[in-house]
Every structure is written in C-alpha cells, then in structure tokens.
Amino acid sequence: MAHFDVLVVGAGLSGIGAACRLQQQTPDRTYAILEARDTIGGTWDLFRYPGVRSDSDMFTLGYPFRPWTQEQAIASGAEILDYLRETAAEHGIFRHIRFGHRVVRASWSSGSACWTVGASHEGEAVSHTCSFLYLCSGYYSYENGHVVDFPGRDSFRGEIVHPQFWPEEPDFTGKRVVVIGSGATAVTLVPELASAAESVTMLQRSPSYVLARPWTDSLARRLRRILPSRLVYHLVRAKNVLVTTLLYQFSRRQPQRAAAFLRDAAAKQLPASIPVDPHFSPRYRPWDQRLCLTPGADFFRALRSGQADIVTDRIDRFTPDGIMLESGAQLPADVVVTATGLRVIAFGGIELSVDGEVIEPSEQLVYKGMMLGGVPNLAWCIGYVNASWTLRSDLVSRYVCRLLNHLSRNGFDTCVPRPPAIPSTRRRPIMDLTSGYLTRAASVLPRQGDRRPWLMRQNYLLDAADLRLSRVDDGVLRFGRAKSRNSA
C-alpha cells in the first residue's frame, strides 16, 4: 500500500492544475493523481460532439502560469485538450498519474491522521494512503448523462443520441435532426449539425439568454504587436476578469435592464421569421441560469440561413416518425439529440467516511467553497458557475498549498473546519443557479451558508483577496497532531 503526502483525484483541468501548483509551491511533498480513465483531460476528452468548446475565453480558462498564445480566444475542445497535454508534459505530471484507478471510497482515521483511499484498477481493489486528499473530479457522472424518459421514446424508429456519448462517425447528411434542449450544448450543436443535415430544429421547453461574442480578443490582437506574449496574456486575463465580473454584477443588480439588453441583442441577430418572444425571452432573470454564448454568432447565422429553426413547446410524446408536441404540432425527425443535461454527483461518487461514520454530502456545510465542515484534511475543487472554471480552481489549489505549508511550518498533521455552533439560518445550494441539472442536484451536493467563511461567493476578485492573502489560522480551521504522535 503506497503512501503519499497528497492524493489528487482526477486528471482533468483542475487535477493537472493542482499538480502543477503542488510542484511549484510544496516541492517537498509527495503526491500522485488517481485517474479513472486511461488518459488525461476529463471533460475535454470525454465530450466529442461537433463543435464542443468552452464558453469561457482561454485567457481565463487557461492557467496563470502557462499563457495561451493562439489567435482565437475561444478554443475548441480538441485545442483545450492539447493545451492540457502540453502543460502536463512540460511540468512532468504524467509520471505522477496512475491511470485506470477509479476511486470508490476514502476513509479517514483520526488515530493515524491519514486517509485510506480505495480504488478499482483492472477489476481489482487497490488501496493507497495519504495525509491530505484533494478531490478534483468535478461534479457530474462520466458514466451517465441525464436521460429524460419521454413517453413513447421506444416507439421512435430513428436514432436517439446523447451528446455525452457521441457516436464516433455519425452521418447526419440529408437527415432531419431535432435537438432537445436550450443550454450551451444545444446552442453549440445546432450550427454544427445544420451544415450537413437536411434540417435542424432546436426544441426547447423554455428559452435561454443567448449572446454573440467574437472568436478573437481585439485587445490581445493589438497588444501582441508591441508587447511580449506573456505580458499580453496577463493583461488580457485581468481585463476579462474585470469585464466578466462587472457584467455579472450589473445583471444581478439591474436584472430588467440586463434582460432588455440581451433580448435586444438577440433581436438584431434573428431573421424576421423567428421572433424574440417566446424564443429568446426567458422567464428567469439573467444569471439565474448560465448565459449561453455563441462565438462569431454562429448559432444566429444558422437560424438566419434557414438551415436551422427553433421551436418553443413541450413534448407530449415520441412517435415512430418524430415528436408530437403539446400544441398538437408534429416535428418529423430521423435523429433526435437529447441535450438534456448532466447527472450531477458529489465528489465523483466517492463514499467518504470519518472514523467509520459515512459522510452524507448534502448534509455538509462547505468552508470557503472547498472544505467540508468536520471533515479533516480534505479539499474539494469546484469552479465558478458565472465565469471560467479555472479562475476558481487555481485559487483553491493555491490555497491548498498555503494550507499544507502552514501545517509543515507549525508541526501540525491535521486541519478541519469547525462547523458553526449555531447552524446558519439559511442553507443554500452550493451552485446557486436554477439550471435544470443544478436544481436536480440540490439534494446531492453539499450546501453553503449565508455568511463567511461558509458562503461561496461567485466573485473572483473577492475570492482572490481571501484565498491568497487572508490568514490560514482564521479561528474556524482547527489544527492538531496525530493521536499516534501525541501518545508516543
């Protein structure tokens, strides 16, 4: 049974970034990454549907220590995966990764002050121990997407495809395609499929806010002519963080004005045959759900071209030849793409226990958006829902390194957030949006409180000041030594 100072679970965007930070800031500590799959990349290797990309620009999705130098600010999934592989190779991360290790449980012993981490590898159970466990496996199931049991689904004679499990070589040429959904995946798929299919219809139960943005960053393009690329990267990164933060705050404080702006922007892009209401007039406020972005306005271009259409209605049932809507209309289809969302799980589905007591995720209060109240020597990496994931995941990794160094300097073995004696008067979902997949996850994920440090703020500027500059020994974290060492 191998022992490490730190075990990182997951070799995706968060896990690779965590490993780089551990090497940079805690070089004296041993670590390994346990990755369930046979390659790195996580989300960016799993999702293979046409046009898959990030809505976040690479100046903020990229790591601060590895500048993005390509012309396009919005990268494809393949480009993001290449970026991750190159980063891992440059920093010597691959030799620390144990592929094919699916972590199923982790148990903490206060006596030895360590975690025993159980994993499945090639059909056999294997165990490792570590002093600190860092979960970087995201928040959704890789094995199961969210599947809606539509009435009559089995009667449909065509093909049903889920974006999470895209076929290797699909041929949609000349076919009638219906994409069910109104989120980022649907907005990405529609223009990609429209180029080959006979027709593409996006069928949405309720609309989303969709905003066009350029593929490139004009400031970056100008600055690259006169400044070093690393400096340009950090300047544009800072600009994008500030702009994103201000737009989000404006949307939350002036929701009616923000909604009017987004509807007007969509109206300018739409053909006369597709009105803003009801197709682009959500009932919710901007940023109650994540904003959908369309680089180069490709989604709107597909609608203007006539190759794609949009229908706002509810599904009554599937029929052998398509979908019957509640309005009585029939959508003929040869292929139905169910862009109906993710199946959210906590901690990658790992069962956690402390001294034999199983931890129920939904009952836990999260400290600084990363540690669980009453659970020692564990951090959970989770990013922003209103900005680039990496902005927050990198802050969390840097804080974990600060915490590890504090333990070493002061001769401590353990750290555990002490839950408030009087429970917070209001517990909220940690991801406080009304998107369907997050609403379904409300009973699955840990909770946040209504005050610091139990509040997860969706604000990079505030988090950067807190996680990088505030005292580690803040009176809420309790530090200690292993019982075995105390009794020696």
N, C-alpha and C positions, 0 to 999 in steps of 0.2 A: 504494500500500500504506500504509494508515493505521497509525500507531504510537501506543500508549497506555502509560502507566506500568503500569497493571494491566488485564488482561483477566479478566473473570469469565465462566465458562461455566455457563449455566443461570440461568433467571429464576423459580425456584420459591421455596419458603420460605427456603432457605439463600442463594440468589443475591440476592434482594431484601434480606434482612437484611445481607448482605455489602456491598451498595451503600450502604445507609444508614450503616453503620459507616465505610466509606471516606470518605463525605462529611463525617461528623462528626469523625473522628479524623485523617484525612490529606487535608484540603481542598485542598492544593496539588498533588495528584496527579491526572492524567487517568485516566479509566477508561471502559470500555464493557462491556456484557453481551452475549454472544453466545448467543442462544436459538434452539434448533432449531425450535420450534413457532411459531405465529403469535399466541400470547397468553402471558401470564404464568400462574403457578400451579403448574406442574409436576404433581406427584401430585394436587393438589386440583382441577385442571382435567381431568386425564386420566381419573380414575376417576369414573364416573357411575352406578354400580349403586345400587339403592334402599337408603337408609339410610346411605350412605357417611359416615364420620365418623372422628375421631381418638379413640383410646383415652386420649390424654393430655388433661388439662384445659387450657383456654385461658389459665389463669394462668401455666402453664409452657410451653405451646406458643406463646403469643404472645411478641412481642418485649418486652424490658425497657423500651424507650423508647416503646412505644405500648400503653397499658393496654387490656385487654379490659374493657368496661363492661356487657356484656349480662348478663341474669339467669342464663342457662344456662351452667354451667361447661364442659359437653361440647358442642362445636359440630358442626354438620353440615358436610359437605364444601363445600356452597354458601356457608355462613357463613364458613368459613375462607378460601375464595377471595375473598369480598367484603372480608374483613379485609386480605388481601394487596394487592388492587387499591387499596383506600383508602390503605394505607400507602405504596405506590409513588407514588400521585398526590400525597399530602401532601408527600413528600420529593423530588418532581421526578425520579423514577427513570426514567420512561418515555422521556424524551429520550435516555437513555444506552443503551437496549436496541436491538439490531439483530436483529429477528425473522427467522425463516426461515434462520438461519445454523447449519447442523449441522456442528459441529467434528468433523473426522475424523482430524486428526493435528496434532502440535505438536513442533517440533524446536528444541533448544537449541544455540546457538553460543557457545562459550566466548570466541571471538575478539571478538565484538560484545557479549557478555553480554546476549543477548536471545533470546526465543522467537519463532519464526515459526509462526504458527497457521493451518493450512489448514482451510477450511470449504467446504461446498457450499451455494450460495444460488441458488435458482430454476434448478437444473440446471447451474450453472456453478461452477467452482472460484474461490474468492477467498481472499486471504491478508491477515493483519494481523500486526503485530509488537508485542511488549510486553516490558517489563522484568521483570514478575512475572506468573505465571499462577496463577489461583485457580479450581480445579475445584469447582463447586457443582452438579453434575448428578446427584447421588445414586449409587445402586449397582445399579439394575436397568434392564433394557431396556424402553423405552416401546413398541417395535415388536412384541416377542414376549413373551408370558407363558410360564410353564412348562406345557407340554402333555404329559400322560401318554398314551402310545399304548396305551390299553386294548384287549385282544383283542375283536374283534367290533364295535368302535366304528362302523365304516362300515355295519354292518347295522342300526343303530338308526334307526327310522323317525321318531322325534321330533326335537326341536330340542336342540342342544348349545350352551351359552352359556358363555363365559369372562368372569368379572367385569371383567377389564381392558378388554374390548371389548364393553361392554354395548350392546345394540341401543337405538335412540332411543325407540321407542314399543312396548315389548313388552306383550303381553296374556297374562297367566297366569290369567285368570279361568276358574275351573272346571277347571283342569288339575292333573294330578298331577306334582309337582315333586320331584326328588331333588337335593339339594345335596351334592356330594362334597367333603369337607374338614372340618377341625376347628379351624381357626385363626380369627383375628379376622374375616376376611371372611365365612366361613360363619356365625359367631355373629351377625354383623350382618344377613346376608341372610335368615336363617330367619324371624324375626318379621315382617320387611317383606313377604316373599312370602306368608306364612301368611294375611294379611288378605284376599287375593283368590283364591288358589289353592284347589282342592278339597282338596288335602293337600300337605304339605311334609315330606319326610323328610331329615334330615341323616345322611348315610352317612359314617362315619369309620372309618379303619383302626385308629387309636389315639386315645384321648381326650386332651383338654386340660384344664387347670385353668381354670375359668370363675368369675368373681367379680362379683357385682352391686355397683353403686355408684350414688349419686344423680346426677340430671342437674344439680342445682344444688349450690353450696357454701354450707352453712349459716352458716359464719363470715363469708363475704363478704356474705351477705344481712343479717346483723345489723350488721356494721360500716358498711355503706353508709348506714345510718340516721343515723350520727353523725360519720362521717369523710369527707374528700374522696375521690373515686373513685380518683385516682392513688395515694394512700397505701394505700387498701384493696387495690388491685391488688398492690402490692409486699409488703404484709404477708401476704396470702394466698399469693402466689407463694412467699415464704420458707417458710411453713408447709407447703405442698405439697411443696416440695423436700425438706424435712426428713422429712416422713412417708414419702414415697416411698423415700428413702434408707434409713431405718430398717427399713421393711418388707422391702426387698431384702436388707439385711444380715441381718435375722432369718431370712429364707428360706434364705440360703446357710449360715448358721451353725447353724441348727436345722431342717434340712430335714424331719425326721419330724414335728415339731410343726407346722410350716407346712403340710405336706401334709394333716395331720389337720384343721387349721383350715379349709382350703379345701374339703375333702371334706364336712365337717360343714355349712359354709355352703351348699354346693350341695344337700345333702340336705334342708335346711329349705325350699328353693325348689321341689323337684321333686314331681310327683304320685306317688302310690303305684305307678303302673304303670311308672315309669321309675326303676330302682334306681341308686344311685351307682356301684356296681360291676356291670358294667365300664364304664359310660358316662362316668363322671367320676372315674375312678381311674387317672391316668396312671402308667406305669412309671418315668417320669423324676422327678427332684426339681423342686420349684418353682424356676422361673427357669433351669432347663436349657434351657427354651424360654420364649418370652414369654408372660406371663399374659394371658388373654383377659378383657376387661371388658365387662359388659353394663349400660349405663346404664338406670336405672329397672327393672332386672331384666326387660327386655322379652323377652329370649331365654327365660328361665324361664317368663314369663307365657304365651308362645306354646305351650310344652310343656304347661303346666297346662290350657290351654284345649282341648286335644285337636286343635287345628288343625295342630300340628306334632308330629313324633316324631323319635326318634333311634335309629339302628342302628349297632352296633359290629361290623364284619365286614370281610372282604376281598372285593374284586371278583374274580370268576372270569372273567366276560366280559360284554360288552353283548349283548343280544338285540334283535330287532326291536321288542319292546314294553317294554323296560326293562333291568334289570341282574340278572344271575344272580350270587349270592354263593357264596363257597367253602363256606358251611354248607349250601348247597343251596336256600336261600330265594330267592324271586324278588321284586324290587322293581319293580312296574309304574310306568312313567313316560311322560309326554308331553314333559317338559322335563327335561334334566339340566344343572345348573350345576356346572362344574368349578372349584371354588375351591381349586385345587391349587398355588397359589403363584406366585412371581415367577421370572423368569430373571435371575439376578444377573450383572452385568458390571462390570468395573473402569473407573473414570474415564470413564463414559459411552461406553465403546467407543472412546475416542480412543487412537490409537497415539502413544506418546511415544518420543522418541529424544534422546540427548545426544551431540553431536559425531558424529553419524552412527550411533551404536550404539543399536539398538532396546531399550527397557526392557521386560522381561518382568515384569508386575505381581506374579505370585505369588512371584517371587524377591526382592522388595523388602522391606526391614525398615522399618517406619514409625516415625518420630521424633515423639514426643508425640501420636501418633494423627492426624497431619496432614501431615507432610512425608516424603519418601522419601529414604532414605539414599543419598547420592551423586548426587542429582538437584537441581540448583541452582534457586533462585527459583521454587519451585512449592509450593503447598499444596493439599490435598485435604480438602474439608469433609465430615465424616461425623459423625452424631449418635450418641446413646445407643441401645442396644437394650433397656435396662431402665428408661428414663424418657423424658421428652419429647425429641424430636429437637432442638428449638430450643435447649434448655439448652446443649447442647454446640456446636451450630453457631454460636451467638452468641459463645461463648468463643473458638472458633477464629478467627472474624472479628476479634475484638478483639485477639487475639494477632498476627494477620497485620498489623494496623495498627501495633502496637507494633514489630514487626519492620521494617516499612517505614520507620518514623520513626527507628529505630536506624541503618538504612543511611544515611539522609539526614544525620543528625547527625554521623556519623563518616566521611562521604565514601566509603562502600563502594557497590559496584554489585551484589555477589553474596553469597549466603548458601547454604550447603549443609551438611546434616547429615553428619558424618563417621561412617560405619559403624564399629562396634567392631572393633578389630584381631583379637580372638578372638571368633568368632561366638557369639552367645548359645547356651547349652547346650540351650535349649528354645524352639523357634519354634512359635507357636500361631496359629490363625486370628484375624484382627483382630476379627471378630464371634464371640465365643466362646460361642455357643449351639448347641444340637443341632437346631434347627428345620430342616425338610427343605430349604427354599430356601437356608439358610446352609451346611448340610452339603454341598449340591451345589456351593456357591461356594468351598469350601475350596481348590480348585486354581486359582481365578480371581483372588481378591483378594490384596493384599499381606498380609504377616504381621506380628505383633507379637512382641516378645521376652519375656524373663522378668524384666526389671529396667528401671528408669527410665534414660533417657528413652524407651526403646524399648517400654515397656509401655503399653497403652491401658487405663486404669482406667475402670471403669463407675461412677464416683463424682463427681458434680458438685461436691461440697464440696472434695474434694482437687484436682480439676482447676481450680476457680476460683482457689484459692490459687496453684497452679503457673502457670497461663497468664496470670494478671493481675498477679502480684506477683514471680515469680522473675526472675532475671537473664536477659536475652536472650542475652548472651555467656557461655554456660554451659560453654564449653570443648568442647562437642560440635559446635555450629554453627561452621563455618569461614567467615570473611568475607574478601572480596577485591575487587579492582578489575578492570575490564575490561582484557583484554590490549591492546586497541587504545589505551586511555588510558595504560597503562603504557609503551607503546612510543613514545608521541607526544613 
